[in-house]
Amino acid sequence: MRIVIGEDSVLFREGLARLLADAGHEIVARAADAPTLVEAVTETRPDLAVIDIRMPPDLTDDGARAARLIRNTLPDLGIVLLSQHIETRNSVELVSQGRFGYLLKDRVLDVDDFLEALRRVAAGGSALDPEVVARMLGARRDPLASLTPRESEVLGLMAEGRTNLGIARHLWLTERTVEAHVASILAKLGLTPGEEHNRRVLAVLAYLTG
C-alpha cells in the first residue's frame, strides 16, 4: 500500500513509518500538521492515510477535521485515525461512509492486529477500537433494548469491523451460530433483506447513534 502519515510527534511518526515500511508498505509522504497533511494526500493520492486526531496548528481535533475534508475530496481513500484519547465528534459521520478506522495509539503495539486493521480499511472495511465503540455507544442503548446480551456483544464486534468468521473466533462460537445472531440482530433492528454489506453498515450505525 501507498501510505501518508499525519503525525506531529517525530518519534511516533518515524517509528510508525519504519513499522509500515518493514511490513512492505510505501510511505509516500509524512506531515507534521493538518494543512500539510491535506496537501500531501491531495498530491500523492495514496491508498491509505494514517492520521493523528490532535495535530497542529490548534492541537485539538485538527487531524479529524482534515480527515473529513480529505474524505469529501477523495471518497475512496482509506482513513485511519489514531489518538491517545477518545474523541468521537467527527467519527460517526466518517464510519458511516466506510473505509475508516479509529484506533487508540496503544493498539499499534499489537503489530499484527494493527497491520490487519490497516489492510481492512484500505480494502473498504472498517476498524474501530473496542474502547472507541464503547464511548460512541455511551448510554444510548434504549433503541437496542430488544437485543439479547449475546446479540449486543456480536453487534459490538460488527462495529469493530469484524467478519462473521472473525466474530466466531473471538467468541469461541461456530460461524453458523454467529450468522444466526446477525440475522436476529438485523431483524430486530427492522433492516429488511437486501445487500448484506449495506445491512451490516446500517446495523452498526444504529448501534453507534441509537
Steps between C-alpha positions, in 0.01 A plus 500: 500500500598861446452681830510859626568555871368807679660524845671789678714288736823432314577188702158345452483601133838353413438189706170444323663563162769240577239246614295546183803496272624179662158350427547575130304823469617820329494823700434760233480803733530609862321803645545669837190723483149486356543742204814319384316169536216612274748623240702178514196276458366712214835488319593134555154333486599213735307183577481585869551796734593437865419815695545617858181668619686774690736687271626856453413773448239485779589165659131427555319291239686639196583151371138386518380813322768450235376141460148624431631746242709229335204262493289760319772532235607135479203283603677173415806567716546283808537709816620382841488744790735445794466660840622473856155613616151416378334783307193399301355827371616448142504121494139390455473685168825347375421144607166516322687542170725194539874476434555638849680399817536657842761345728664602824874540459567218744359260239805563282696288747302196388669510163316214327155627599595855407624403155191288443281797595679719245454237228132469586442874475692532173286218357182691580420374849511652846713460812373652823676466831274327756544791741399743225189294427407501868540878519299555182223287643512670840173470684290490184390136506122553519429452125686168519331377817342206317840341435622224727836548677664265248347688205624829644845346529488379139382841379783668690749276320332579168559867581871424540499383138520126565357247256270218614800268504702750703216536749466123527869461580492781754198361686586131455179439308433328170463724196146364452408613853635848430303512174186421698575779748565747218173405327313551828668837557409625152140381542461668841639825361248487218758470223321334213675245276739656254869529420677352801777758536254791502285330763803445724602864463149614593505272803831644613369855455197413711740372764716810492229765473192338653 
